[in-house]
Amino acid sequence: MVVDGVRVHYEVQGTGPVVVLLHGWGSNLTLFDPVAQILATKYRVVRLDFPGCGTSSEPSQPWGMDEYVHFTAGFISAICRDGSAEPVDCAQPIIVLGHSHGGRVAIRLATDPGLPFTVAKMILVDSAGILPHRSLSYHLRVRSYKLGKAVLKWKPVAAAFPEALASLQSTMGSTDYAAASPVMRGSLVKVVNTDLQPLLPLVRAETLLIWGELDAETPVSDGRIMEQAIPGSGLVVLPGAGHYSFLDQAYTFGKVLESFLQIG
């Protein structure tokens, strides 16, 4: 399937109401294998590799949140029009589960009134979307990085030290940034600087928040902010779990998911 110029790798399993799984940055749909197995006992589970992740192709240029949401909505709509032997039925409201970056996209889907489908329930797992408080040292580091990048991109310097820019990026950039292609680096810069907090009070989907107690990427304080802002939402904190709480505490996560979605 091709959506917005991206060749999309996806999988569909199970029968019943539709649940769409949205993975985090740099991940892929296989990370949701244990989650999909639980959900497929009652639901039609749809999961995909985001552009530039897994085996889906990259977009032709860096994307921001608008492009990711348009792409994801287009993918879900295309799945619903699929003429295969077992097409996905999106006539009924769907459920969306988003981890990390996938949570960003889920929030946007749940607050967009113009979509051809309705998000009835949302599960945010260690979700991104809250801009972190940045210290003075962080801003100085960013300024130093930008200055160094500008110098190293100057043609005479780039010709004399061709590996210096890549070395700077790997040393001072995040792990995700260092591992990404130029297009995906541009996308990462756009999405991480998007503040979704103003949208949270607009969420009307029944929302469950699941967080790892020790999450260092999107700290549990972000989950508490979301719980306060999203009407009627509830937060479950998994002890000893990190950013991948659904893997770190798979059994407990599964039980919480089964309770919320009335499985079993």
N, C-alpha and C positions, 0 to 999 in steps of 0.2 A: 504494500500500500504506500502511496506517495501523498503526503499532506504538506502544503505550503512549500513545495520543492524538496521536502525531506523524505527519503526512503525510510519507512518506519518498520522496525521489528517489534512484533507484539505477539501475545499469546492469550487465548481465551479458553476457559475451562469451567465446568460445572453448569448447573441450570438454576433458574430462579431470577429474582430481582438482580439488577446489575450493580456490581461493586467495581470501581476503577481504582487501581493502585498506582500511585505516583511516587517514584523513587527520588532519592536525594542527588545532589550534584556529584558527577563523576561515577555514579553507581550504575546499576542496570537491573532489569526486571528479575534476574535470577536470585537476587538477595531477598526477594519476597517469597521464595519457594515455601517455607514453612507457614507463612501467613496465608498464602493462596490455598494450601491444602486444608486449612481450617475453614476458610470461607466457602470453598467449593462444595462443601457438604450441604449447603443451603442456597448458595448464591451463584450467579453467573459472574465469574471473576475475569476482568479485563486488565491486563498490565502491558506496559510498553517500555521500550528504551527511549528516553528523551533524546532529541537531536544531539549528535556528537557523543553519545554514551552507548555502551554495549555495541550492538551491530547496526544501530541506526546511523544514517549519514549526518554530516554536519550541515547547518544552514550555510547559505552562501556568504552571509555577513553576520556580525555580532547581533544578537537578539537581546531585547530588554523584556520586562514582564509582559508588556502588551503582546509581543510576538509569541511568547510562550503560552499565554492564555488563548490567543487566537488559534494557535497550532493545536493545543490540547482539546479545545472545544470542537475544532474541525475534525480531529481524530475520532472523538467520541461520536460525532454526528455521522462520520463515514462508517464507523463500525455498526451503527444502527441501520444504515442503508445496505449493509453487506448482504449479498445475495447467496451466501453459502448455505450449506445444508442446515446449519443451526445458527441463524442470524441472531444478533443481540437485540433484545426488545428494550428500547429506551422510551417507550410510550409512558411508562410509569416513572416516577421520580427515582433518581439513582443515588447511590452512596459513593462517597469519595474518601479514600484514605491517602494521606500525603505525609511522607517522611522528609524532614529537612527542607530542601528546595522544593520538593513535591508539595510540602505544606503551603509554601507561598502560592503555588499555582492553585491549590485547593481553595484557599481563602478567596482568591480572585474569582474562581468559578462560582463559589457560594454567594458572592455579592454582586454578580453581574446579572441584571434583570433581562438582558437581551439574548440570552442563550436559548437554543431550541430544546433544552431539557432542563429539569429542575433538580437541584441537589437537596435531597430530603434529610440526609444525615452526613456528617463529616467527622472523620477521625484524624486528628493532627498528632503526629508522633515526632517528638523532638523537633518541632517545626521551626523553620526560619520565618522571618517577617518583622521581627522587632529589631530596630537599629540599636547596636550596642553603644554604651557610653564609651567614648574614646578619650584616653588620657593625653596629656601634653606630650609625653614621650612617643606615643603612637603617631601623633600629628607631625612631630619632628622627624620621625622615621620615614613617614610617607613623603614629606617634603624632600628629605635627603635622597630617597629613592628616585623621585621624579627628576631631581636635578641631575643625579648620576645617569639616569636613563637618557636625558636630553643630551648630555655630553657624549655619551657612548654611541648615540645614533648619528652624531655629526660625522659626515663622510670621511674626513681625514683620520679621525680617531677610530671609526669603525673599520677602516682599511688596515690600520696599524695593529688593532687589537680585535680581530673578528669574533673571538669567543667571549669577550669581556661582558657584553650585554646579557648573553645567556647565563653567564656566571652570576651577574648581579641579580637577575630575576630569580634564579634558583636559590640564592642566598637570602634575599630580602622579601621575596614574595611568599605567599602561603603555599602549602603543599599542593592544593588544588590548582592554584595559578601556575605553579612551576610545571605541573604535569600536563597542562592544557595546551592545545594548539593556539595559534594567534587569534583565530576566530572565536574559539571558546573562551580565551582569556578576556577578549572584549565583552563577551556575553556575561562572564562572571562579574566583571567590574560593574556592569549595568545592574544586574539583579541584586547583588549584595548591598547596593546603596539605595534600594527601594524600601521605603518605610510603609508597611501595611497596617500599622496600628490604627490610623483613622478609619479603616474599613471594618474593624472588628465589631463595633456596635451595630453594623448593618447586617451581620450574619443572622439569617433566620433558620438555617438548618440546625437540627438537633446535633450538638457538638460534644464529642469526647476528646479530651486532651490526655495523652499518655507521654510521660517524660522519664528519662533516666535521671536518678538522683545525682549522679556524678557527671552529667553531660557537660563537657567543657567547650563544645562548639556552639550550641544554643542552650545556655544554662537554664535550669529549672525556674529561675526568676522570670524568664520570658514566658514560660507556661503559666505562671501565676498572673502575669499581666494580661495574657489572653483570657484566662478564666474570669478575671474581673470585668473584661471588656465585652466578651461574647455573651449575649443574653442566654441564661439557662444552661451554660456549659458546665462541665465538671472535669476536674483534673485528678489523674491518678499518677502518683510518683512511684517508680519502681526502684526499691533500695538496691544499691550496688551496681546499677546499670549506668552505662555511659550514653553516648550519642546514638548508638544503635541498640536502643533499649529492647526492641522487638527480637533481637538476637541474644543480647546479654541475659535477659530474663524471659526466654521464649515461653516457658510453661506458664508463668504468671501473666505474661502479655496475652497469651492465647485465652486464658480463662477470663480476663477482663473483656477481651474482644467478643467472646462467646456470650457473655452476659449482656453487653450493650446491644448486640445484634440478634439476641435471642436464638442462638444456635444450640441445638441439643435439648 
